[in-house]
Amino acid sequence: MVNEDALFWSRILTETTLSFHIIYATIGVGVPLMIMIAQWIGIKKNDEHYILLARRWTRGFVITVAVGVVTGTAIGLQLSLLWPNFMELAGNVIALPLFMETFAFFFEAIFLGIYLYTWDKFEDQRKHLLLLIPVAIGAAFSAVFITMVNAFMNAPQGFDIVNGELINVNPIIAMFNPAMPTKVAHVVVTAFMTAAFLLASIAAFRLLKGSNHVYHKKALFLTMKLGLIFSIATAVIGDFSGKYLAEYQPEKLAAAEWHFESEENAPLILYGVLDNGEVKYAIKVPFALSVLAHNDPTAEVIGLDQFPEDEIPPLYIHYLFDIMVTIGMWMVLLSFVYWIGMKRGWPIVHSRWFRWLIVLGGPLSIIAIEAGWWLTEVGRQPWVLRGLMRTADAATSSNHVDLMLMLFAGLYIILGIGTIVVLSRMFRRNPVEKELDDLENEKGGVRT
């Protein structure tokens, strides 16, 4: 028998943990590449500002890594405590990617420590830069391996089922399932995009607060340019994700698009409300859903009428899709206008209101990541392992999950507030101007 209370609180606690962890995980994957690019530009141009960018970003990054370890450990613990039936069924399949994710993290952490504590130890800074390559690779592959687990939950394969047990497991085939390419690419690239816009948000905020130093201007230009590149890449990968859903998870695509009946020339529905099963006040883009699903404006797209009612995902995922796509397109437009404006000398990109838009871009990118993650997880419902095990059958029967939720929620509040306080104090006590002066004094020079 299913313990409905335990199921409900297990879902709430898992969603809370993943929603909190995804912020640190995204930063952990995206920021190392930003650090590496900044230091490479600094070495190439012999520009101390970019070198200092890499140095300061690394200090902040270490704090987020530490918190990410705690939240990542919580996820591993909760998999066993909250979803024991799922782990009993699929644990031997996902063990390999989970181990590889741990290995990738330690690989990253070792070289990050070496990189952090060897500043000014190399006469040739290019050797120091080489230490960032395994850091960036480890961070990216950590995301790759853990996303493979999620992809397997959406497209399980690589085993036989006998008497309700998974046997003859081939973990390699399980890891490289049909969902893996688009999910992995989307997670990694959106992490790069979000990290770029978060760092751009910080630079724009410092400029708005009166620190008109060229350091912040260089940081803003670099991160907005990188944000533009990765936001365009995210849009392209999103198109491939739509085609994957059309072929392998059509019920998820139909629910996200409020596509109730199979039809050709299917329009894409944005926003709107449902009133007794009727879509009102929505923006309909003619043929766009057929193009998204099949690259053919006349193609038929399967609707929700083709699926049993108890296998249809919650329809509110439509709004999660809208939030994700709207913010993504807005960030493409904002970063493109900034890049063109900088190239052509438009004064608009230096105005206060435009910089405030850039500041808002950081939190908006996090919201887009959250919406995308909720869309992925909720859109798989009612399955925890699609087609094989329902979420209700995977959960614990314990009566104490609500207490666990309160304890973990308290932990996350402490970690979140602690992160903000530590980072704020760290950079407030060491402003850019002071660090540049200190560097010049170490070289025996005098700043002009």
N, C-alpha and C positions, 0 to 999 in steps of 0.2 A: 504493500500500500504506500502511496505517495503522501508524505507529510507536507501538506500545502504551505504551512507556515515556514517550515525549514526551506522549502523550495523558494518561496518569495524572498526571505531574508538572504539566502545564498546568492540569488541573482542580484539583489541590491548591493551586497557586500562585494561581489565580484566586479560589478559595474563601477562601484566607487573606487576600488583598488586600481582597476585598469584605467579609469579616467584620470586618476592622480598620477599613476606611473607613466602614462603615455606622454605627459609633459616632459618629464625628465628623460625618458627614453628618446624622444624626438631631439631634444637638445644634445643628448649623448651621442646620437648618430650624426647630427648635422654640424655641430660646432667644430669637431676636429678637422673637417675639410676646410672650413673657413679659416682656422688657425694656420693650416698648411699653406693655403693660397696667400694669406697676408704675409707670412714670413718669406715665401718664395718671391713675392713682389718686392718686399723690402730688400732682399739680397740682390735681386736683379737690378733694382733702381738705386741701390745703396741709400735707402731712405729709412732713417731711424724711426719715423712715425709708423710705418707698416710693421717693423720689427717690434715696436712697443705694443701695437695692436695685438700681435700674436701673443706676446707675453702676458698682457692684461686679460685677454680672452681665456688664456690657459688657466690663470688663477681662478677665475669665476667658474670655468668648466669643471675644475677639480671638485668644487663644492657640490655641483649638481650631480656629478658622478657618485659621490658619497651617498647622497640621498637616493639616487636611483638604485644603488645596491640594496638599500633597505626595502624599497618598494618592490623591487624585483624578487627579493627573497620572500616577501609577503605573498606574491602571486604563486610562487612554487609551493609554499605552505598551504595556501588556500585550495590549490588544485587537489591536493590529497585530502584535506579536511572537508571541503564543501562538495567535491565531486568524486567521491570514492568509486562509484560504479563506473564512471567514465574512465578513471585511471586503471581500474581493474581490467576493463575491456581493451583499452587502447594504449595503456602505459608502455608495453613493450614495443609499440610502433613508434611512439613519439620520444622514446628515451634517447635515441641517437641525436636528433636535432637539438634536444634540450641539453645534452652533454656538449655538443659542438658550440652551442650558444655560450655556455659557461666557459669553454676553452677560449673562444674568441674574446670574451670579456677580459679574462686574465692576460691573454696575449696583448690586448690593448693597454691594460692597466700597468703591466711591467714596463712597456716602452714609454708610456706616459710619465711614469715616475722617473725614468732615466732622463727623458727630455726635460722634465721640470727642474731637475736638480743639476743639470749640466749647462745652464746658461753661462755664457762667457768662458766656458771651458775649452771651446774650440777656436783656434785662430781662423780656420776656414769655416764660416757659418753654414756652408752648404752641407757639411758633415752633420751638423746639428739638425738641419732640416730633414735629413734622411731618417732621423728617429721618428718624425711625424708620419711617415708612410705606414709603418705597421700600426700606429695609433688609429689612423683613419681607416685602414683596412679592417682592423679588429672591430672598430665601432660599427662599420657598415655590415660586416658579416655577422655580428651579434644580432642585428636586425633581420638579416637574411634567414638565419637559422630559426629564430623564434617565429618569424612570419611563416616559415614552412609548416610549423605546427598548426597555425591557424588555417593555412591553406588546406592541410590534410583534413581538418574538421569540416571544411566546405566541400572537398572533393576526395573522400577516402578511397584509397586503392593500395595495392601492394600486399594483399593477404587473402586468405580463404576463411570462410566462416563455417565452423562445424560445432553444432550443439551450443550456439550462442557464444562461442569463443573465437578470437582471431588467431589463426594458426598459419604456418608457412609464411611468416612475415618476411617481406623484403623491404627493409627500411629505406633503401635508396629509391625504389619505385614509389614508396609512400611519400617520400620527401619531394620527389619531382613529379607531382601530380598536376593536372591541368590548371588548377587555380594558382599554382606557385609563381609562374612568370609575371603575371600582371600584378598579383598582390605584393610580391617582393619588390618589384620595380616601383610600384606606387608608394609603398612605405618608405623606401630609401630616398627617393627623389623628393617626396613631400617633406621629409626630415631636413634635407638640404635647403629646400625653399623656406621652410618655417624658421630654421636657424638664421638664414640670411635676413629675413624680415624682422626677426626679434632683435638682432644686432643693429639693424638699420633704425629700428624704433628707439633703441637706447641712444644712438648717435644723434638722431633728430631731437630727442628730448634734451640732451646736453646742450645743443645749439640753442634751443628755445629758452633754456634756463640761463643764458648769458655767456656760456663758455664758447666763444667764437673762435676757438683754436683750430688751426688747419688740420690738426689730428682728427677731430670729429668730422670735418668736411670730407677728408679722405676716407674715413671709415664709412660714412654715409654713401658716398659714391660707389665704393667697392661693393658694399652689401646690397645696395639697391640693384646694381647691375647683375650680381649673382642671383638675386631674388627674381629678376626678370627672366633670366635663362632657365632657372629651375621651375618657375611657375608655368612657363610655356611647355616645358618637358612634362610637367604634371598633367596639363590639359591633354597632351598627346596620349600619355599613358592612360588617362581616364577614358579616352575613346576606346582603347583596346580593352579596358575593363568592362565597358558596356557590351562589347562584342562577346567577351567571355561569358558574361551573365546571360546574354541572349541564347547561347548554346548550351550552357551547363546548369545555370540556375535561373531559368526564365521566370519562375514565380517571384524571385527576389526583384528582378528588373520590373516586372509588371506591378508589384506592390509599390516600389519606389516611384513609379511613374503614374500611378493610379490608372493603369491600363486594364480595364475590367473585361473587355471583350476582344478576342483575337480579330485582327483586321489588317488589311493592307493599307498603305499610305498613312501609317500611324503617326499622329502628331505627338510632339513632346509637350507635356503639361508642366507648367511651372506655377508654384504657389497655389492659390485657390483654397476653397473649403469644401468639405463633403456635407451635403444636405440630403439625408435619406438615400444615400447611394449615388446622388447626382453631384457632379463637380460644378461648382459655381465660382465666379470671380477669378478664374485662372487665366494665365497667359498660355495660349496654345501656339506652338511653333509648327506649322504644317510640315509633314513628312519627316520631321527631325528624329523621331524615335525610330522609324524604319532605317534611317541613315545611321543612327548610333548603333543599332543592333546588327545591321547587315550591310551597311554601305550601299544601300539601294533604296531610293525614296519610295518605291512601290512594293517593297518586300512586306510580307505578313509578319507581324509580331504577335507572339502568343500572349493571350490575356489571362486574367485570373479565373475566367470561367472554365479553364481547362484543368483546374486543380481542386482537390477536395478542400472543403472549408477549413478543416483542422490542420491543413498544411500550408495555409496562406500566412505569410509574415504580417506582423502588425502594420496597419496602413499609415501610421504616423511616421514611418521611415521616409515617406515622401518629403516631409519638411526637413529631415536631416539631409536628404539629397539636395534640396533647394539651398539650404544654408551653405553646404560645402561648395556647391558650384558657384553660387553668387559671390561668396568671398573670394574664391579662386579667380574668377573672372575680374573682380574688382582689383585684386592685387596685380594681375597682369596689366590692366589698364593704368593703374597708379604708377607702377615701376616703369612702364613704357613712356608715359608722359614725363616722368622725372629724367629718364635717360635722354630722350629727345630734347627736353628743355635744357639740360646741361650741355648738350652738344651745340645747341643753337643759341644759347645765352638767354633763354626766356627768364625774365625776373620772377615769374609765377612760382618757379620751383624753389625760390629762396624766401618766399613769403611765409609768414607765421602760420596762416591757416593751412597751407599745403604741407608744412612740416608737421602740423598736428595730425593731418591725415596719415602721414608716414608713421607717427607715433602710434596711432590707433591700429595700424597695419600689423604690429606685433601681436597684440591680444587677439585681433581678428583671425590671424593665422592659426593661433592656438585653438580658437573656437572651431575653425574649419577642420583641424586635425581631430578634435573631439567628435564633431558631427560625423566625419568620415568613419571613425572607429565605431561609433554607436551604430551607424548604418551597416557596417560589416557584421557586427555581432548580432544585433536585433534582426537584421534581414535574413539571418540563417535560421531563425526560430520557425517552427518549434523544435528544431533539431540541435543537439549538441554535436552529433556526428551525423552529417546529413544522410538521410535515408536509412540509417542503422540504429541510432539511439536518440530518443527524445530527451530534451533537457529535463523534463519531469522525472524520467527514469534514471538520470545520472546523479541526482542530488543526494545529499546526506539526509538522514532521518532524525538528526540531532535536534533537540529542542532548545539549544543554547546559541544558535547562530545570531540571534538578535543581540545578545551580549557581546559576541565577537565583533559585530558591526560597530557597536559603540566604542569598543576598545581600539579597533583599527582606525575608526574615524578620528578619535582623539589623537592617535599617533600621527595621522596625516596632517591634522591641523597644526600640531607642534612642528612637524617637519617643514610644512609650507611656510609658516611664520618664521621659523628659524632660518630657512634659506634666504628669505627676503632681508631679514635683519643682518645676517652675516655678510651677504653680498653688498648691501648698502653701506655698512660700516667699512668694509674692506676698501671700496673704491672712494668713499668719502674721505677717508684718512690718507689716501694716496692718489690725489688728483693728477691728471696728466701733466700739468705744468710742473708740478713738483718732481715727478719722475724724470721728465726731460732735463730739468736742471740738475738732478742728481747724476744722470748719465753724463752730462757735459762735465760736471765736476770730477767724475771718475776718470774722464779722458784728459783732464787738465786743461780743458778749454773754457772759454767764456761765451755764454749765449748772447746773441744779438737780438 
